[in-house]
Amino acid sequence: MKMPKEMRTYCPKCKSHTDHQVSLYKKGKDRAMAIGNRRHERDEHGYGGQKFPKLKRTAKTTKKQLLRLTCRTCDTVVYRLGIRLRKLEIA
């Protein structure tokens, strides 16, 4: 599905409809030294095998794309959950 590069939608900071730049949300890099990762690694070591079951098969073939809308006037970022689709192209 093709999505426009710009869309006119409501900005909560401006409190009016303004032009927004559309981009796809990308997940940042995980921190290796976060407490959850350290705890999980500690659970994996030693006897007792796998702590959590490893995912064998995935049920879904698509994912809901998250849209990142940046206001042109005040640069406020609003996230909007997109529809479930295989590929989202911003054109």
PDB file of N, CA, C and O in Angstrom, chain B, residues numbered from 101:
ATOM      1  N   MET B 101       0.839  -1.173   0.000  1.00  0.00           N
ATOM      2  CA  MET B 101       0.000   0.000   0.000  1.00  0.00           C
ATOM      3  C   MET B 101       0.891   1.245   0.000  1.00  0.00           C
ATOM      4  O   MET B 101       1.918   1.287   0.677  1.00  0.00           O
ATOM      5  N   LYS B 102       0.489   2.239  -0.756  1.00  0.00           N
ATOM      6  CA  LYS B 102       1.250   3.484  -0.818  1.00  0.00           C
ATOM      7  C   LYS B 102       0.625   4.518   0.109  1.00  0.00           C
ATOM      8  O   LYS B 102      -0.597   4.651   0.186  1.00  0.00           O
ATOM      9  N   MET B 103       1.481   5.239   0.801  1.00  0.00           N
ATOM     10  CA  MET B 103       1.048   6.263   1.758  1.00  0.00           C
ATOM     11  C   MET B 103       1.638   7.597   1.312  1.00  0.00           C
ATOM     12  O   MET B 103       2.780   7.630   0.854  1.00  0.00           O
ATOM     13  N   PRO B 104       0.897   8.693   1.432  1.00  0.00           N
ATOM     14  CA  PRO B 104       1.466   9.987   1.027  1.00  0.00           C
ATOM     15  C   PRO B 104       2.560  10.444   1.987  1.00  0.00           C
ATOM     16  O   PRO B 104       2.534  10.115   3.173  1.00  0.00           O
ATOM     17  N   LYS B 105       3.535  11.215   1.456  1.00  0.00           N
ATOM     18  CA  LYS B 105       4.632  11.724   2.287  1.00  0.00           C
ATOM     19  C   LYS B 105       4.141  12.757   3.285  1.00  0.00           C
ATOM     20  O   LYS B 105       4.708  12.910   4.367  1.00  0.00           O
ATOM     21  N   GLU B 106       3.091  13.460   2.915  1.00  0.00           N
ATOM     22  CA  GLU B 106       2.508  14.481   3.783  1.00  0.00           C
ATOM     23  C   GLU B 106       1.014  14.250   3.912  1.00  0.00           C
ATOM     24  O   GLU B 106       0.356  13.840   2.956  1.00  0.00           O
ATOM     25  N   MET B 107       0.478  14.516   5.105  1.00  0.00           N
ATOM     26  CA  MET B 107      -0.963  14.453   5.293  1.00  0.00           C
ATOM     27  C   MET B 107      -1.400  15.556   6.249  1.00  0.00           C
ATOM     28  O   MET B 107      -0.653  15.973   7.134  1.00  0.00           O
ATOM     29  N   ARG B 108      -2.611  16.006   6.048  1.00  0.00           N
ATOM     30  CA  ARG B 108      -3.153  17.060   6.899  1.00  0.00           C
ATOM     31  C   ARG B 108      -3.998  16.396   7.976  1.00  0.00           C
ATOM     32  O   ARG B 108      -5.024  15.785   7.677  1.00  0.00           O
ATOM     33  N   THR B 109      -3.565  16.516   9.236  1.00  0.00           N
ATOM     34  CA  THR B 109      -4.273  15.880  10.343  1.00  0.00           C
ATOM     35  C   THR B 109      -4.133  16.730  11.600  1.00  0.00           C
ATOM     36  O   THR B 109      -3.415  17.729  11.613  1.00  0.00           O
ATOM     37  N   TYR B 110      -4.828  16.321  12.650  1.00  0.00           N
ATOM     38  CA  TYR B 110      -4.890  17.112  13.886  1.00  0.00           C
ATOM     39  C   TYR B 110      -3.580  17.046  14.665  1.00  0.00           C
ATOM     40  O   TYR B 110      -3.003  15.976  14.856  1.00  0.00           O
ATOM     41  N   CYS B 111      -3.123  18.228  15.114  1.00  0.00           N
ATOM     42  CA  CYS B 111      -1.934  18.307  15.967  1.00  0.00           C
ATOM     43  C   CYS B 111      -2.390  18.696  17.365  1.00  0.00           C
ATOM     44  O   CYS B 111      -3.005  19.749  17.532  1.00  0.00           O
ATOM     45  N   PRO B 112      -2.105  17.867  18.388  1.00  0.00           N
ATOM     46  CA  PRO B 112      -2.574  18.179  19.741  1.00  0.00           C
ATOM     47  C   PRO B 112      -1.891  19.402  20.358  1.00  0.00           C
ATOM     48  O   PRO B 112      -2.459  20.041  21.245  1.00  0.00           O
ATOM     49  N   LYS B 113      -0.685  19.733  19.903  1.00  0.00           N
ATOM     50  CA  LYS B 113       0.015  20.897  20.451  1.00  0.00           C
ATOM     51  C   LYS B 113      -0.507  22.198  19.827  1.00  0.00           C
ATOM     52  O   LYS B 113      -0.752  23.181  20.527  1.00  0.00           O
ATOM     53  N   CYS B 114      -0.672  22.186  18.498  1.00  0.00           N
ATOM     54  CA  CYS B 114      -1.212  23.374  17.810  1.00  0.00           C
ATOM     55  C   CYS B 114      -2.718  23.510  18.025  1.00  0.00           C
ATOM     56  O   CYS B 114      -3.283  24.590  17.854  1.00  0.00           O
ATOM     57  N   LYS B 115      -3.360  22.404  18.403  1.00  0.00           N
ATOM     58  CA  LYS B 115      -4.818  22.333  18.599  1.00  0.00           C
ATOM     59  C   LYS B 115      -5.584  22.688  17.327  1.00  0.00           C
ATOM     60  O   LYS B 115      -6.657  23.290  17.379  1.00  0.00           O
ATOM     61  N   SER B 116      -5.014  22.306  16.188  1.00  0.00           N
ATOM     62  CA  SER B 116      -5.684  22.530  14.909  1.00  0.00           C
ATOM     63  C   SER B 116      -5.132  21.536  13.892  1.00  0.00           C
ATOM     64  O   SER B 116      -4.145  20.848  14.154  1.00  0.00           O
ATOM     65  N   HIS B 117      -5.770  21.469  12.741  1.00  0.00           N
ATOM     66  CA  HIS B 117      -5.299  20.599  11.672  1.00  0.00           C
ATOM     67  C   HIS B 117      -4.145  21.276  10.934  1.00  0.00           C
ATOM     68  O   HIS B 117      -4.277  22.397  10.442  1.00  0.00           O
ATOM     69  N   THR B 118      -3.009  20.574  10.867  1.00  0.00           N
ATOM     70  CA  THR B 118      -1.834  21.098  10.179  1.00  0.00           C
ATOM     71  C   THR B 118      -1.248  20.005   9.293  1.00  0.00           C
ATOM     72  O   THR B 118      -1.649  18.845   9.382  1.00  0.00           O
ATOM     73  N   ASP B 119      -0.305  20.377   8.444  1.00  0.00           N
ATOM     74  CA  ASP B 119       0.377  19.406   7.595  1.00  0.00           C
ATOM     75  C   ASP B 119       1.379  18.626   8.429  1.00  0.00           C
ATOM     76  O   ASP B 119       2.109  19.199   9.238  1.00  0.00           O
ATOM     77  N   HIS B 120       1.408  17.318   8.227  1.00  0.00           N
ATOM     78  CA  HIS B 120       2.323  16.435   8.949  1.00  0.00           C
ATOM     79  C   HIS B 120       3.168  15.651   7.951  1.00  0.00           C
ATOM     80  O   HIS B 120       2.674  15.216   6.910  1.00  0.00           O
ATOM     81  N   GLN B 121       4.437  15.477   8.276  1.00  0.00           N
ATOM     82  CA  GLN B 121       5.318  14.641   7.464  1.00  0.00           C
ATOM     83  C   GLN B 121       5.168  13.199   7.952  1.00  0.00           C
ATOM     84  O   GLN B 121       5.211  12.944   9.156  1.00  0.00           O
ATOM     85  N   VAL B 122       4.996  12.271   7.037  1.00  0.00           N
ATOM     86  CA  VAL B 122       4.746  10.869   7.371  1.00  0.00           C
ATOM     87  C   VAL B 122       6.018  10.058   7.184  1.00  0.00           C
ATOM     88  O   VAL B 122       6.670  10.140   6.143  1.00  0.00           O
ATOM     89  N   SER B 123       6.371   9.268   8.206  1.00  0.00           N
ATOM     90  CA  SER B 123       7.497   8.340   8.093  1.00  0.00           C
ATOM     91  C   SER B 123       7.156   7.080   8.869  1.00  0.00           C
ATOM     92  O   SER B 123       6.233   7.074   9.684  1.00  0.00           O
ATOM     93  N   LEU B 124       7.896   6.021   8.618  1.00  0.00           N
ATOM     94  CA  LEU B 124       7.672   4.752   9.304  1.00  0.00           C
ATOM     95  C   LEU B 124       8.463   4.714  10.600  1.00  0.00           C
ATOM     96  O   LEU B 124       9.605   5.170  10.648  1.00  0.00           O
ATOM     97  N   TYR B 125       7.859   4.171  11.654  1.00  0.00           N
ATOM     98  CA  TYR B 125       8.546   4.015  12.936  1.00  0.00           C
ATOM     99  C   TYR B 125       9.532   2.865  12.834  1.00  0.00           C
ATOM    100  O   TYR B 125       9.189   1.786  12.350  1.00  0.00           O
ATOM    101  N   LYS B 126      10.755   3.095  13.291  1.00  0.00           N
ATOM    102  CA  LYS B 126      11.750   2.033  13.312  1.00  0.00           C
ATOM    103  C   LYS B 126      12.214   1.839  14.746  1.00  0.00           C
ATOM    104  O   LYS B 126      12.491   2.805  15.457  1.00  0.00           O
ATOM    105  N   LYS B 127      12.295   0.592  15.159  1.00  0.00           N
ATOM    106  CA  LYS B 127      12.697   0.262  16.521  1.00  0.00           C
ATOM    107  C   LYS B 127      14.178   0.571  16.706  1.00  0.00           C
ATOM    108  O   LYS B 127      14.994   0.283  15.831  1.00  0.00           O
ATOM    109  N   GLY B 128      14.515   1.154  17.843  1.00  0.00           N
ATOM    110  CA  GLY B 128      15.914   1.455  18.141  1.00  0.00           C
ATOM    111  C   GLY B 128      16.668   0.212  18.559  1.00  0.00           C
ATOM    112  O   GLY B 128      16.065  -0.841  18.771  1.00  0.00           O
ATOM    113  N   LYS B 129      17.982   0.323  18.679  1.00  0.00           N
ATOM    114  CA  LYS B 129      18.809  -0.813  19.048  1.00  0.00           C
ATOM    115  C   LYS B 129      18.623  -1.134  20.528  1.00  0.00           C
ATOM    116  O   LYS B 129      18.578  -0.228  21.361  1.00  0.00           O
ATOM    117  N   ASP B 130      18.515  -2.427  20.858  1.00  0.00           N
ATOM    118  CA  ASP B 130      18.364  -2.844  22.251  1.00  0.00           C
ATOM    119  C   ASP B 130      19.650  -2.609  23.020  1.00  0.00           C
ATOM    120  O   ASP B 130      20.747  -2.757  22.480  1.00  0.00           O
ATOM    121  N   ARG B 131      19.505  -2.238  24.290  1.00  0.00           N
ATOM    122  CA  ARG B 131      20.679  -2.075  25.141  1.00  0.00           C
ATOM    123  C   ARG B 131      21.069  -3.438  25.693  1.00  0.00           C
ATOM    124  O   ARG B 131      20.255  -4.120  26.316  1.00  0.00           O
ATOM    125  N   ALA B 132      22.295  -3.824  25.466  1.00  0.00           N
ATOM    126  CA  ALA B 132      22.765  -5.144  25.919  1.00  0.00           C
ATOM    127  C   ALA B 132      22.907  -5.195  27.435  1.00  0.00           C
ATOM    128  O   ALA B 132      22.811  -6.265  28.036  1.00  0.00           O
ATOM    129  N   MET B 133      23.136  -4.034  28.055  1.00  0.00           N
ATOM    130  CA  MET B 133      23.365  -4.000  29.496  1.00  0.00           C
ATOM    131  C   MET B 133      22.116  -3.626  30.288  1.00  0.00           C
ATOM    132  O   MET B 133      22.217  -3.289  31.468  1.00  0.00           O
ATOM    133  N   ALA B 134      20.949  -3.677  29.667  1.00  0.00           N
ATOM    134  CA  ALA B 134      19.705  -3.410  30.390  1.00  0.00           C
ATOM    135  C   ALA B 134      19.457  -4.533  31.395  1.00  0.00           C
ATOM    136  O   ALA B 134      19.880  -5.667  31.171  1.00  0.00           O
ATOM    137  N   ILE B 135      18.784  -4.230  32.487  1.00  0.00           N
ATOM    138  CA  ILE B 135      18.617  -5.205  33.581  1.00  0.00           C
ATOM    139  C   ILE B 135      17.856  -6.447  33.118  1.00  0.00           C
ATOM    140  O   ILE B 135      18.146  -7.555  33.570  1.00  0.00           O
ATOM    141  N   GLY B 136      16.891  -6.269  32.227  1.00  0.00           N
ATOM    142  CA  GLY B 136      16.140  -7.419  31.740  1.00  0.00           C
ATOM    143  C   GLY B 136      17.008  -8.364  30.926  1.00  0.00           C
ATOM    144  O   GLY B 136      16.887  -9.582  31.056  1.00  0.00           O
ATOM    145  N   ASN B 137      17.890  -7.810  30.080  1.00  0.00           N
ATOM    146  CA  ASN B 137      18.794  -8.641  29.284  1.00  0.00           C
ATOM    147  C   ASN B 137      19.809  -9.357  30.159  1.00  0.00           C
ATOM    148  O   ASN B 137      20.128 -10.521  29.916  1.00  0.00           O
ATOM    149  N   ARG B 138      20.320  -8.669  31.178  1.00  0.00           N
ATOM    150  CA  ARG B 138      21.287  -9.282  32.091  1.00  0.00           C
ATOM    151  C   ARG B 138      20.642 -10.410  32.875  1.00  0.00           C
ATOM    152  O   ARG B 138      21.245 -11.466  33.069  1.00  0.00           O
ATOM    153  N   ARG B 139      19.417 -10.185  33.323  1.00  0.00           N
ATOM    154  CA  ARG B 139      18.688 -11.200  34.095  1.00  0.00           C
ATOM    155  C   ARG B 139      18.383 -12.415  33.225  1.00  0.00           C
ATOM    156  O   ARG B 139      18.513 -13.553  33.674  1.00  0.00           O
ATOM    157  N   HIS B 140      17.976 -12.172  31.982  1.00  0.00           N
ATOM    158  CA  HIS B 140      17.656 -13.270  31.070  1.00  0.00           C
ATOM    159  C   HIS B 140      18.907 -14.094  30.760  1.00  0.00           C
ATOM    160  O   HIS B 140      18.841 -15.323  30.714  1.00  0.00           O
ATOM    161  N   GLU B 141      20.043 -13.429  30.547  1.00  0.00           N
ATOM    162  CA  GLU B 141      21.291 -14.140  30.280  1.00  0.00           C
ATOM    163  C   GLU B 141      21.715 -14.993  31.462  1.00  0.00           C
ATOM    164  O   GLU B 141      22.209 -16.107  31.294  1.00  0.00           O
ATOM    165  N   ARG B 142      21.513 -14.451  32.670  1.00  0.00           N
ATOM    166  CA  ARG B 142      21.876 -15.199  33.880  1.00  0.00           C
ATOM    167  C   ARG B 142      20.995 -16.441  34.014  1.00  0.00           C
ATOM    168  O   ARG B 142      21.474 -17.492  34.439  1.00  0.00           O
ATOM    169  N   ASP B 143      19.707 -16.333  33.655  1.00  0.00           N
ATOM    170  CA  ASP B 143      18.799 -17.475  33.718  1.00  0.00           C
ATOM    171  C   ASP B 143      19.168 -18.533  32.685  1.00  0.00           C
ATOM    172  O   ASP B 143      18.942 -19.721  32.915  1.00  0.00           O
ATOM    173  N   GLU B 144      19.726 -18.127  31.563  1.00  0.00           N
ATOM    174  CA  GLU B 144      20.071 -19.059  30.482  1.00  0.00           C
ATOM    175  C   GLU B 144      21.292 -19.914  30.834  1.00  0.00           C
ATOM    176  O   GLU B 144      21.409 -21.046  30.365  1.00  0.00           O
ATOM    177  N   HIS B 145      22.192 -19.384  31.648  1.00  0.00           N
ATOM    178  CA  HIS B 145      23.429 -20.101  31.973  1.00  0.00           C
ATOM    179  C   HIS B 145      23.167 -21.246  32.958  1.00  0.00           C
ATOM    180  O   HIS B 145      22.155 -21.265  33.658  1.00  0.00           O
ATOM    181  N   GLY B 146      24.089 -22.179  32.992  1.00  0.00           N
ATOM    182  CA  GLY B 146      24.035 -23.271  33.967  1.00  0.00           C
ATOM    183  C   GLY B 146      23.050 -24.350  33.580  1.00  0.00           C
ATOM    184  O   GLY B 146      22.630 -24.446  32.427  1.00  0.00           O
ATOM    185  N   TYR B 147      22.683 -25.168  34.568  1.00  0.00           N
ATOM    186  CA  TYR B 147      21.758 -26.274  34.339  1.00  0.00           C
ATOM    187  C   TYR B 147      20.329 -25.765  34.325  1.00  0.00           C
ATOM    188  O   TYR B 147      20.031 -24.682  34.829  1.00  0.00           O
ATOM    189  N   GLY B 148      19.446 -26.571  33.734  1.00  0.00           N
ATOM    190  CA  GLY B 148      18.035 -26.208  33.726  1.00  0.00           C
ATOM    191  C   GLY B 148      17.502 -25.915  32.337  1.00  0.00           C
ATOM    192  O   GLY B 148      16.293 -25.782  32.147  1.00  0.00           O
ATOM    193  N   GLY B 149      18.403 -25.814  31.360  1.00  0.00           N
ATOM    194  CA  GLY B 149      17.963 -25.660  29.974  1.00  0.00           C
ATOM    195  C   GLY B 149      17.382 -24.296  29.669  1.00  0.00           C
ATOM    196  O   GLY B 149      17.655 -23.310  30.353  1.00  0.00           O
ATOM    197  N   GLN B 150      16.583 -24.269  28.635  1.00  0.00           N
ATOM    198  CA  GLN B 150      15.995 -23.025  28.155  1.00  0.00           C
ATOM    199  C   GLN B 150      14.994 -22.486  29.167  1.00  0.00           C
ATOM    200  O   GLN B 150      14.116 -23.216  29.628  1.00  0.00           O
ATOM    201  N   LYS B 151      15.125 -21.209  29.513  1.00  0.00           N
ATOM    202  CA  LYS B 151      14.252 -20.600  30.516  1.00  0.00           C
ATOM    203  C   LYS B 151      12.850 -20.379  29.953  1.00  0.00           C
ATOM    204  O   LYS B 151      11.855 -20.729  30.587  1.00  0.00           O
ATOM    205  N   PHE B 152      12.782 -19.794  28.757  1.00  0.00           N
ATOM    206  CA  PHE B 152      11.496 -19.535  28.123  1.00  0.00           C
ATOM    207  C   PHE B 152      11.415 -20.353  26.846  1.00  0.00           C
ATOM    208  O   PHE B 152      12.443 -20.590  26.212  1.00  0.00           O
ATOM    209  N   PRO B 153      10.232 -20.790  26.447  1.00  0.00           N
ATOM    210  CA  PRO B 153      10.135 -21.572  25.217  1.00  0.00           C
ATOM    211  C   PRO B 153      10.486 -20.726  23.995  1.00  0.00           C
ATOM    212  O   PRO B 153      10.005 -19.603  23.842  1.00  0.00           O
ATOM    213  N   LYS B 154      11.328 -21.282  23.130  1.00  0.00           N
ATOM    214  CA  LYS B 154      11.683 -20.577  21.903  1.00  0.00           C
ATOM    215  C   LYS B 154      10.530 -20.704  20.922  1.00  0.00           C
ATOM    216  O   LYS B 154       9.934 -21.773  20.786  1.00  0.00           O
ATOM    217  N   LEU B 155      10.215 -19.599  20.233  1.00  0.00           N
ATOM    218  CA  LEU B 155       9.078 -19.572  19.318  1.00  0.00           C
ATOM    219  C   LEU B 155       9.389 -20.423  18.094  1.00  0.00           C
ATOM    220  O   LEU B 155      10.320 -20.126  17.345  1.00  0.00           O
ATOM    221  N   LYS B 156       8.603 -21.486  17.891  1.00  0.00           N
ATOM    222  CA  LYS B 156       8.841 -22.409  16.789  1.00  0.00           C
ATOM    223  C   LYS B 156       8.263 -21.861  15.481  1.00  0.00           C
ATOM    224  O   LYS B 156       8.956 -21.783  14.466  1.00  0.00           O
ATOM    225  N   ARG B 157       6.984 -21.483  15.525  1.00  0.00           N
ATOM    226  CA  ARG B 157       6.331 -20.983  14.314  1.00  0.00           C
ATOM    227  C   ARG B 157       5.562 -19.706  14.645  1.00  0.00           C
ATOM    228  O   ARG B 157       5.044 -19.540  15.749  1.00  0.00           O
ATOM    229  N   THR B 158       5.504 -18.824  13.675  1.00  0.00           N
ATOM    230  CA  THR B 158       4.772 -17.583  13.876  1.00  0.00           C
ATOM    231  C   THR B 158       3.409 -17.698  13.226  1.00  0.00           C
ATOM    232  O   THR B 158       3.280 -18.273  12.145  1.00  0.00           O
ATOM    233  N   ALA B 159       2.399 -17.160  13.869  1.00  0.00           N
ATOM    234  CA  ALA B 159       1.027 -17.290  13.379  1.00  0.00           C
ATOM    235  C   ALA B 159       0.722 -16.257  12.300  1.00  0.00           C
ATOM    236  O   ALA B 159      -0.007 -16.539  11.350  1.00  0.00           O
ATOM    237  N   LYS B 160       1.282 -15.063  12.451  1.00  0.00           N
ATOM    238  CA  LYS B 160       0.908 -13.975  11.553  1.00  0.00           C
ATOM    239  C   LYS B 160       1.961 -13.759  10.461  1.00  0.00           C
ATOM    240  O   LYS B 160       3.159 -13.922  10.690  1.00  0.00           O
ATOM    241  N   THR B 161       1.486 -13.392   9.280  1.00  0.00           N
ATOM    242  CA  THR B 161       2.393 -13.142   8.152  1.00  0.00           C
ATOM    243  C   THR B 161       2.607 -11.649   7.948  1.00  0.00           C
ATOM    244  O   THR B 161       3.482 -11.249   7.180  1.00  0.00           O
ATOM    245  N   THR B 162       1.813 -10.818   8.631  1.00  0.00           N
ATOM    246  CA  THR B 162       1.936  -9.373   8.493  1.00  0.00           C
ATOM    247  C   THR B 162       2.058  -8.750   9.868  1.00  0.00           C
ATOM    248  O   THR B 162       1.859  -9.415  10.885  1.00  0.00           O
ATOM    249  N   LYS B 163       2.392  -7.446   9.890  1.00  0.00           N
ATOM    250  CA  LYS B 163       2.394  -6.723  11.154  1.00  0.00           C
ATOM    251  C   LYS B 163       1.785  -5.347  10.953  1.00  0.00           C
ATOM    252  O   LYS B 163       1.771  -4.818   9.841  1.00  0.00           O
ATOM    253  N   LYS B 164       1.285  -4.778  12.028  1.00  0.00           N
ATOM    254  CA  LYS B 164       0.687  -3.450  11.956  1.00  0.00           C
ATOM    255  C   LYS B 164       1.801  -2.421  11.936  1.00  0.00           C
ATOM    256  O   LYS B 164       2.576  -2.314  12.886  1.00  0.00           O
ATOM    257  N   GLN B 165       1.877  -1.671  10.858  1.00  0.00           N
ATOM    258  CA  GLN B 165       2.917  -0.657  10.715  1.00  0.00           C
ATOM    259  C   GLN B 165       2.536   0.573  11.524  1.00  0.00           C
ATOM    260  O   GLN B 165       1.380   0.995  11.530  1.00  0.00           O
ATOM    261  N   LEU B 166       3.532   1.147  12.211  1.00  0.00           N
ATOM    262  CA  LEU B 166       3.310   2.334  13.022  1.00  0.00           C
ATOM    263  C   LEU B 166       3.758   3.558  12.232  1.00  0.00           C
ATOM    264  O   LEU B 166       4.893   3.618  11.759  1.00  0.00           O
ATOM    265  N   LEU B 167       2.865   4.530  12.090  1.00  0.00           N
ATOM    266  CA  LEU B 167       3.173   5.746  11.348  1.00  0.00           C
ATOM    267  C   LEU B 167       3.657   6.821  12.307  1.00  0.00           C
ATOM    268  O   LEU B 167       3.089   7.012  13.382  1.00  0.00           O
ATOM    269  N   ARG B 168       4.709   7.518  11.908  1.00  0.00           N
ATOM    270  CA  ARG B 168       5.277   8.599  12.719  1.00  0.00           C
ATOM    271  C   ARG B 168       4.949   9.907  12.005  1.00  0.00           C
ATOM    272  O   ARG B 168       5.484  10.195  10.934  1.00  0.00           O
ATOM    273  N   LEU B 169       4.065  10.689  12.611  1.00  0.00           N
ATOM    274  CA  LEU B 169       3.619  11.938  11.994  1.00  0.00           C
ATOM    275  C   LEU B 169       4.302  13.113  12.686  1.00  0.00           C
ATOM    276  O   LEU B 169       4.133  13.311  13.890  1.00  0.00           O
ATOM    277  N   THR B 170       5.073  13.894  11.928  1.00  0.00           N
ATOM    278  CA  THR B 170       5.773  15.055  12.461  1.00  0.00           C
ATOM    279  C   THR B 170       5.086  16.323  11.964  1.00  0.00           C
ATOM    280  O   THR B 170       4.940  16.525  10.758  1.00  0.00           O
ATOM    281  N   CYS B 171       4.669  17.169  12.890  1.00  0.00           N
ATOM    282  CA  CYS B 171       3.984  18.416  12.542  1.00  0.00           C
ATOM    283  C   CYS B 171       4.971  19.370  11.875  1.00  0.00           C
ATOM    284  O   CYS B 171       6.099  19.542  12.336  1.00  0.00           O
ATOM    285  N   ARG B 172       4.528  19.983  10.788  1.00  0.00           N
ATOM    286  CA  ARG B 172       5.393  20.902  10.037  1.00  0.00           C
ATOM    287  C   ARG B 172       5.598  22.226  10.775  1.00  0.00           C
ATOM    288  O   ARG B 172       6.638  22.864  10.612  1.00  0.00           O
ATOM    289  N   THR B 173       4.632  22.642  11.576  1.00  0.00           N
ATOM    290  CA  THR B 173       4.728  23.949  12.237  1.00  0.00           C
ATOM    291  C   THR B 173       5.458  23.889  13.572  1.00  0.00           C
ATOM    292  O   THR B 173       6.273  24.763  13.867  1.00  0.00           O
ATOM    293  N   CYS B 174       5.174  22.854  14.396  1.00  0.00           N
ATOM    294  CA  CYS B 174       5.769  22.828  15.742  1.00  0.00           C
ATOM    295  C   CYS B 174       6.679  21.622  15.978  1.00  0.00           C
ATOM    296  O   CYS B 174       7.223  21.480  17.073  1.00  0.00           O
ATOM    297  N   ASP B 175       6.858  20.752  14.986  1.00  0.00           N
ATOM    298  CA  ASP B 175       7.739  19.570  15.050  1.00  0.00           C
ATOM    299  C   ASP B 175       7.349  18.563  16.134  1.00  0.00           C
ATOM    300  O   ASP B 175       8.194  17.791  16.587  1.00  0.00           O
ATOM    301  N   THR B 176       6.091  18.562  16.551  1.00  0.00           N
ATOM    302  CA  THR B 176       5.616  17.568  17.502  1.00  0.00           C
ATOM    303  C   THR B 176       5.395  16.250  16.778  1.00  0.00           C
ATOM    304  O   THR B 176       4.855  16.225  15.672  1.00  0.00           O
ATOM    305  N   VAL B 177       5.815  15.151  17.405  1.00  0.00           N
ATOM    306  CA  VAL B 177       5.682  13.825  16.793  1.00  0.00           C
ATOM    307  C   VAL B 177       4.478  13.115  17.390  1.00  0.00           C
ATOM    308  O   VAL B 177       4.353  13.008  18.610  1.00  0.00           O
ATOM    309  N   VAL B 178       3.589  12.629  16.526  1.00  0.00           N
ATOM    310  CA  VAL B 178       2.418  11.861  16.927  1.00  0.00           C
ATOM    311  C   VAL B 178       2.507  10.510  16.239  1.00  0.00           C
ATOM    312  O   VAL B 178       2.802  10.436  15.046  1.00  0.00           O
ATOM    313  N   TYR B 179       2.256   9.445  16.982  1.00  0.00           N
ATOM    314  CA  TYR B 179       2.293   8.107  16.402  1.00  0.00           C
ATOM    315  C   TYR B 179       0.876   7.640  16.130  1.00  0.00           C
ATOM    316  O   TYR B 179      -0.035   7.881  16.921  1.00  0.00           O
ATOM    317  N   ARG B 180       0.702   6.970  15.005  1.00  0.00           N
ATOM    318  CA  ARG B 180      -0.602   6.451  14.643  1.00  0.00           C
ATOM    319  C   ARG B 180      -0.453   5.014  14.174  1.00  0.00           C
ATOM    320  O   ARG B 180       0.352   4.720  13.290  1.00  0.00           O
ATOM    321  N   LEU B 181      -1.236   4.117  14.772  1.00  0.00           N
ATOM    322  CA  LEU B 181      -1.166   2.702  14.414  1.00  0.00           C
ATOM    323  C   LEU B 181      -1.828   2.495  13.067  1.00  0.00           C
ATOM    324  O   LEU B 181      -3.000   2.823  12.880  1.00  0.00           O
ATOM    325  N   GLY B 182      -1.066   1.946  12.129  1.00  0.00           N
ATOM    326  CA  GLY B 182      -1.583   1.720  10.788  1.00  0.00           C
ATOM    327  C   GLY B 182      -2.365   0.430  10.706  1.00  0.00           C
ATOM    328  O   GLY B 182      -2.566  -0.257  11.708  1.00  0.00           O
ATOM    329  N   ILE B 183      -2.805   0.105   9.501  1.00  0.00           N
ATOM    330  CA  ILE B 183      -3.562  -1.122   9.299  1.00  0.00           C
ATOM    331  C   ILE B 183      -2.596  -2.275   9.059  1.00  0.00           C
ATOM    332  O   ILE B 183      -1.424  -2.062   8.749  1.00  0.00           O
ATOM    333  N   ARG B 184      -3.096  -3.489   9.203  1.00  0.00           N
ATOM    334  CA  ARG B 184      -2.276  -4.681   9.013  1.00  0.00           C
ATOM    335  C   ARG B 184      -2.057  -4.916   7.527  1.00  0.00           C
ATOM    336  O   ARG B 184      -3.005  -5.132   6.773  1.00  0.00           O
ATOM    337  N   LEU B 185      -0.783  -4.870   7.114  1.00  0.00           N
ATOM    338  CA  LEU B 185      -0.475  -5.104   5.707  1.00  0.00           C
ATOM    339  C   LEU B 185       0.947  -5.626   5.570  1.00  0.00           C
ATOM    340  O   LEU B 185       1.762  -5.513   6.486  1.00  0.00           O
ATOM    341  N   ARG B 186       1.229  -6.205   4.396  1.00  0.00           N
ATOM    342  CA  ARG B 186       2.539  -6.804   4.168  1.00  0.00           C
ATOM    343  C   ARG B 186       3.618  -5.753   3.965  1.00  0.00           C
ATOM    344  O   ARG B 186       4.705  -5.853   4.535  1.00  0.00           O
ATOM    345  N   LYS B 187       3.313  -4.726   3.138  1.00  0.00           N
ATOM    346  CA  LYS B 187       4.329  -3.723   2.816  1.00  0.00           C
ATOM    347  C   LYS B 187       3.691  -2.355   2.761  1.00  0.00           C
ATOM    348  O   LYS B 187       2.650  -2.170   2.131  1.00  0.00           O
ATOM    349  N   LEU B 188       4.323  -1.384   3.429  1.00  0.00           N
ATOM    350  CA  LEU B 188       3.853  -0.013   3.409  1.00  0.00           C
ATOM    351  C   LEU B 188       4.914   0.846   2.767  1.00  0.00           C
ATOM    352  O   LEU B 188       6.053   0.894   3.231  1.00  0.00           O
ATOM    353  N   GLU B 189       4.538   1.529   1.693  1.00  0.00           N
ATOM    354  CA  GLU B 189       5.490   2.348   0.940  1.00  0.00           C
ATOM    355  C   GLU B 189       5.063   3.806   1.048  1.00  0.00           C
ATOM    356  O   GLU B 189       3.918   4.149   0.752  1.00  0.00           O
ATOM    357  N   ILE B 190       5.993   4.665   1.475  1.00  0.00           N
ATOM    358  CA  ILE B 190       5.694   6.087   1.572  1.00  0.00           C
ATOM    359  C   ILE B 190       6.155   6.766   0.297  1.00  0.00           C
ATOM    360  O   ILE B 190       7.354   6.849   0.032  1.00  0.00           O
ATOM    361  N   ALA B 191       5.210   7.252  -0.491  1.00  0.00           N
ATOM    362  CA  ALA B 191       5.528   7.861  -1.787  1.00  0.00           C
ATOM    363  C   ALA B 191       4.799   9.178  -1.966  1.00  0.00           C
ATOM    364  O   ALA B 191       4.947   9.830  -2.999  1.00  0.00           O
TER     365      ALA B 191
END
